[in-house]
Structures are given as C-alpha cells and as structure tokens.
Amino acid sequence: MRKIRYGLIAVWLLMCITNAAYAGVNIGIGIGLPNVSIGINLPLYPELAPVPGYPVYYAPAVEGNYFFYDGMYWVYQNDNWYASSWYNGPWGYVDPMAVPLFILRVPVRYYHRPPMYFRGWQSNAAPRWGEHWGRSWEQRRGGWDRWNRGSVPKRAPLPVYQRQYAGDRYPKAEQQHTLRSQQYHYQPRDKVIRQHFQQTEQKASPAQRGRKENPQGGPPQQQVRPGSPNRPGAAPNRQAQPQHREGLKQAPEKAAPQQRAPAAHEQKQQPAQHQQGREPRQQQPQQPQGREQRGGGQERGGGQEHGPGQNREEGRGR
C-alpha cells in the first residue's frame, strides 16, 4: 500500500510540474500565437547558413539552437520548441506532435547549446526524440527519422527584408503580420505552418485590416463629427439659416441712422443739383427716405423757392 501511495504522489507531483511548465502557453493547433519571451535578444538580423543536405538554415553566430525552415524561425530551448515569423520573436510554443519533420532531423552538431541528454549521441545524426518524449510520441510520429535523401525539398527563401528592422525599428507583434504579408510572399509547404499563419491572420486586429485595405492611409470616416459641414452627405444646419436671414433684414435698419447724418451734412455744403444726383444711390428704407425728402425740400426751398420765413428775414435785412 505504501508503494502505491508513494507512486500516486509522485505521479501527482509530476502532473503539477508539467502543468506549471505549460501554464500561460497557447498551444492552439500545434504552434501557439506569438506571445512568449524565451530570453533570446538579437539586436540585428542573424547570419544564416544552410545545413548541408537539409532544407534548413542555422545561425552559426547565435548562442542557441536557432534554425530557419519553411518561412519560420525555430528555437529549441528549455526542452521545448518555439517558432516565430520574425527573427527576434515574440515566440509561440510548438507542441511536440507538431514540430516539422525536417526540424527534428537536423543533426546534433548544429545545436550550439545542446541539452545534457544530447551527450553520447552521434553528432551527424538526429537527436533521439523518441527517447526524450517517450513511446507515445514515437508511436504517433513513427518513421520521422526515415526519408528519401534524394528528394529533399528546396529551402525557403530567407526573409532578408527584415534586415532593415533592427534595434528601435523592430516592429511590434501587431505590426509583424502586415509587414510580412506585404514583403514576403512565400507559401509554406508544411500543413501545420500554413494553419498557423491562417490563425494569425484571423487574430489580426481590425485596425490592421483597415490599414491593409486602405494602403494610401486616408483618414477614416469615423473621425468626421456628425453634422460637420466637411462630412460628405451631411445635412445643412437648418437652425443657423433663420438667424442669418434675420441678420440680413436688420442690417439696413441699423445702418440707416448712420447714413442720414452725413447726408444732411453734405446737403448743407453742396448745391441742390448734386444732392439730387446722390439720392438715388442711397439704398435706404422708404420711411427714412420720406423724412429726408421732407427735410431736403425745406432746405431746397431756401435755395429755389422763397418761403415766408425767408421773405421776412430778407425784409429785415433790407
């Protein structure tokens, strides 16, 4: 009974450790979304060299197990595989059942930081993944280390466009998918990798999709406030029209008193003939004009017709 009890405790502890190791990791369909930082910090695009006889590249100057295959970067670290479409991550966890076959077949000598259990294995042969991941994995992925070496597929082109994105110019995770789709048109052969990119595209934010559909960068229509006169198809502001019309009607009435004062002053200084020529030009309301005409008639009467008041003044002068 004690042995059984200790065995159950050991199994329970092993399960707890495994769950803690995979906590916060999005497994998804085999390759998780890029949301993991694994400690790799590459300030520049790494130099990649082909692995002879394999459609895989490796990074000779990177202190890590760093590869490139079928349009993605692959890193083996802390007994787990990670993948990314950009050379410096972020990285997505790769389930052992979904690791591409040619990544598994890379010889041990191209692992710059091999784990301890790699010791004693042949350097020109693939790691013994069946011993590491167990019999269940080996049964499900049987024959992974056997292939026709004469029919190896071609290597995918390197995404050298990423050289210009270094240091502070390195794009954020939400920008990487858009840049890659614009500048790297290689279509992966591996089914799991194709599904990963489809999943990444579906998770793209609506803002990125809008920028992709509108590459000219025009301002979106949502930025135009409702009722703005610059918005296409906006209805005119009807509340402002009556005020504008009332302002047009009130303008002559306010201006009329200002026009009568200089007119009366000019009439005293100028002859009547000039006054008759200026009156049609003045656009004044009918009532003010009538008042001015009556006042003007009295003034004109002093020059042309002799009124009673003026005759008495002339008599006194005589």
C-alpha positions in Angstrom: 0.0 0.0 0.0 2.8 2.4 0.8 4.4 1.8 -2.6 1.1 2.5 -4.3 0.6 5.6 -2.2 4.1 6.9 -3.0 3.6 6.2 -6.6 0.4 8.2 -6.8 2.0 11.1 -5.0 4.9 11.0 -7.5 2.5 11.0 -10.4 0.6 13.9 -8.9 3.7 15.9 -8.4 4.8 15.2 -12.0 1.5 16.4 -13.3 1.7 19.6 -11.3 5.2 20.4 -12.6 4.1 19.7 -16.2 1.0 22.0 -15.9 3.1 24.7 -14.4 5.6 24.5 -17.3 2.8 24.8 -19.8 0.8 27.5 -17.9 0.1 30.6 -19.9 1.1 28.9 -23.2 -1.3 28.9 -26.1 -1.0 25.5 -27.8 -3.8 26.1 -30.3 -3.4 23.9 -33.4 0.3 23.0 -32.8 2.0 26.3 -32.9 0.9 28.9 -30.4 0.4 32.5 -31.1 3.5 34.7 -30.7 3.2 35.8 -27.1 6.2 34.1 -25.3 9.6 35.7 -24.5 12.3 33.0 -24.3 15.2 35.2 -23.4 16.7 35.5 -27.0 17.6 39.1 -27.8 19.0 39.6 -31.3 19.8 43.3 -32.0 20.4 42.6 -35.7 19.2 40.1 -38.3 21.3 37.0 -37.8 23.5 35.4 -40.5 22.0 32.1 -41.6 23.9 29.3 -43.3 22.3 26.2 -44.9 22.5 22.8 -43.2 24.0 20.6 -46.0 21.5 18.0 -47.3 18.5 19.6 -45.4 16.1 22.4 -46.3 17.0 24.1 -43.1 19.3 27.0 -42.1 21.1 27.5 -38.9 22.7 30.6 -37.2 26.4 30.0 -36.6 26.9 33.2 -34.6 23.9 32.8 -32.3 24.4 31.3 -28.9 21.4 29.0 -29.1 19.7 26.2 -31.0 18.4 28.6 -33.7 17.1 27.5 -37.2 15.1 28.7 -40.1 12.7 26.4 -42.0 9.7 26.8 -44.3 9.3 30.5 -43.7 9.7 30.5 -39.9 12.4 30.6 -37.2 12.7 27.7 -34.8 14.4 27.6 -31.4 14.9 24.7 -29.1 15.3 25.9 -25.5 14.5 24.5 -22.1 13.3 21.2 -23.6 10.7 23.0 -25.7 10.4 24.1 -29.3 9.3 27.7 -30.2 8.6 29.3 -33.5 8.2 32.8 -34.9 7.8 34.5 -38.2 10.3 37.2 -37.2 13.9 36.7 -36.2 13.7 38.2 -32.7 10.2 37.0 -31.7 7.9 37.1 -29.9 7.7 33.3 -29.9 5.0 30.7 -29.9 5.2 27.4 -28.2 5.2 24.4 -30.5 3.6 21.1 -29.4 6.0 18.1 -29.8 3.4 16.5 -32.1 3.5 19.5 -34.4 7.3 20.1 -34.9 8.1 19.8 -38.6 9.9 16.6 -39.6 13.0 18.3 -41.1 13.5 20.3 -37.9 13.5 17.1 -36.0 16.1 15.6 -38.4 18.7 18.3 -38.1 22.0 16.6 -36.8 23.1 17.2 -33.3 26.3 19.1 -34.4 24.2 22.1 -35.4 22.8 22.6 -31.9 25.1 25.2 -30.4 23.7 24.8 -26.9 22.6 21.1 -26.7 20.9 19.9 -23.6 22.7 17.5 -21.2 20.9 14.4 -22.5 22.3 15.0 -26.0 25.7 13.8 -24.7 26.7 10.5 -26.2 24.6 10.8 -29.2 26.1 10.8 -32.7 26.9 14.3 -33.9 26.0 13.6 -37.5 22.6 12.1 -36.6 19.3 13.5 -35.5 18.6 13.7 -31.7 16.8 10.7 -30.2 13.5 12.4 -29.8 11.7 9.1 -29.1 13.8 8.5 -26.0 13.2 12.1 -24.8 9.4 12.4 -25.5 8.5 8.8 -24.8 6.9 5.9 -26.5 3.6 7.5 -27.0 5.2 10.3 -29.1 7.3 7.8 -31.1 4.2 5.7 -31.9 2.3 8.7 -33.2 5.2 10.0 -35.2 6.7 6.8 -36.3 9.1 7.0 -39.2 10.1 10.6 -38.6 13.8 9.7 -38.9 13.5 7.9 -42.2 13.2 9.7 -45.6 14.4 9.7 -49.1 17.5 11.9 -49.1 17.4 12.2 -52.8 14.0 14.0 -52.8 14.7 16.8 -50.2 12.6 19.9 -51.0 14.2 23.2 -51.7 15.0 25.7 -49.0 12.6 28.5 -48.5 13.9 32.0 -49.4 15.3 33.9 -46.5 13.2 36.9 -45.4 16.1 39.3 -45.9 13.6 42.3 -45.8 13.8 42.0 -42.0 17.4 43.3 -42.1 16.1 46.9 -42.1 14.1 46.3 -38.9 16.7 46.3 -36.2 17.0 47.9 -32.8 14.4 50.5 -32.2 12.9 49.9 -35.7 11.9 46.3 -34.8 8.2 46.1 -35.3 5.7 45.2 -32.6 3.8 41.9 -32.7 0.6 43.6 -34.0 2.6 45.0 -37.0 4.7 42.0 -37.9 1.9 40.1 -39.8 1.1 43.1 -42.0 4.8 43.7 -42.9 5.4 40.1 -43.6 2.3 39.8 -45.9 3.5 42.8 -47.8 7.1 41.9 -48.3 7.4 38.1 -48.1 5.2 36.1 -50.4 6.5 32.6 -49.8 3.8 30.0 -49.2 4.8 27.3 -46.6 4.6 23.6 -47.5 4.1 22.3 -44.1 0.4 22.0 -43.2 0.8 23.0 -39.6 2.7 26.1 -40.6 0.0 27.1 -43.1 -2.6 26.7 -40.4 -0.6 28.8 -38.0 -0.5 31.7 -40.4 -4.2 31.4 -41.1 -4.8 31.5 -37.3 -2.5 34.6 -37.0 -4.4 36.4 -39.8 -7.7 35.7 -38.1 -6.5 37.1 -34.9 -5.3 40.3 -36.6 -6.8 43.5 -35.2 -9.5 45.4 -37.1 -7.1 48.4 -37.3 -4.5 46.4 -39.2 -7.1 45.1 -41.6 -8.2 48.6 -42.3 -4.7 49.7 -43.0 -4.2 46.8 -45.3 -7.4 47.6 -47.2 -6.5 51.3 -47.4 -2.8 51.4 -48.1 -2.9 55.1 -49.0 -3.5 56.0 -45.4 -6.6 58.2 -45.9 -8.4 59.4 -42.8 -11.3 57.1 -41.8 -14.8 58.4 -41.9 -15.3 57.9 -38.2 -13.1 60.9 -37.5 -15.6 63.3 -39.0 -18.0 64.5 -36.4 -21.8 64.2 -37.1 -23.2 67.4 -38.5 -19.9 68.7 -39.7 -20.0 70.7 -42.9 -17.0 68.9 -44.3 -18.6 65.5 -43.9 -19.8 64.1 -47.3 -23.6 63.9 -47.4 -24.1 65.9 -44.2 -27.4 67.7 -43.9 -27.2 71.5 -43.8 -27.6 73.2 -40.5 -31.2 74.5 -40.6 -31.0 76.2 -37.2 -28.4 78.6 -38.5 -30.4 79.8 -41.5 -33.1 81.9 -39.7 -30.5 83.8 -37.8 -28.6 84.5 -41.0 -31.8 85.8 -42.7 -32.8 88.0 -39.7 -29.3 89.5 -39.8 -29.7 90.4 -43.4 -33.0 92.2 -42.7 -31.8 94.1 -39.7 -28.7 95.3 -41.3 -30.3 98.2 -43.3 -32.3 99.4 -40.3 -29.2 99.7 -38.2 -27.2 101.4 -40.9 -30.0 104.0 -41.8 -29.3 106.4 -38.9 -25.6 106.4 -39.7 -26.4 107.3 -43.4 -28.8 110.2 -42.6 -26.3 112.2 -40.6 -23.6 112.5 -43.3 -26.3 113.0 -45.9 -27.8 116.0 -44.1 -24.3 117.5 -43.6 -23.5 117.1 -47.3 -26.7 118.7 -48.3 -25.9 121.9 -46.4 -22.5 122.2 -48.1 -23.3 121.1 -51.7 -25.7 122.5 -54.2 -29.1 121.0 -54.8 -28.2 119.5 -58.1 -25.5 117.3 -56.5 -28.0 116.3 -53.8 -30.5 115.2 -56.4 -27.8 113.1 -58.1 -26.7 111.3 -54.8 -30.2 110.5 -53.5 -30.9 107.6 -55.9 -27.6 105.9 -55.0 -28.5 105.7 -51.3 -30.4 102.5 -50.6 -32.5 103.4 -47.6 -35.9 102.2 -46.3 -38.9 104.1 -47.7 -39.8 105.8 -44.4 -36.4 107.3 -43.7 -36.3 108.5 -47.3 -39.6 110.2 -46.9 -38.3 112.0 -43.8 -35.2 113.1 -45.6 -37.1 114.2 -48.7 -39.3 116.4 -46.5 -36.3 117.8 -44.7 -34.5 118.2 -48.0 -37.4 120.0 -49.6 -37.2 122.7 -46.9 -33.5 123.1 -47.5 -34.0 123.2 -51.2 -36.8 125.7 -50.7 -34.2 128.1 -49.2 -32.3 128.0 -52.5 -35.1 127.8 -55.1 -38.4 128.9 -53.5 -38.8 131.8 -51.1 -40.7 130.7 -48.0 -42.5 133.1 -45.7 -39.8 132.9 -43.1 -37.1 133.7 -45.5 -39.0 136.7 -47.0 -39.3 138.2 -43.5 -35.6 137.7 -43.0 -34.9 139.4 -46.3 -37.2 142.3 -45.4 -35.4 142.9 -42.1 -32.1 142.8 -44.0 -33.3 145.5 -46.3 
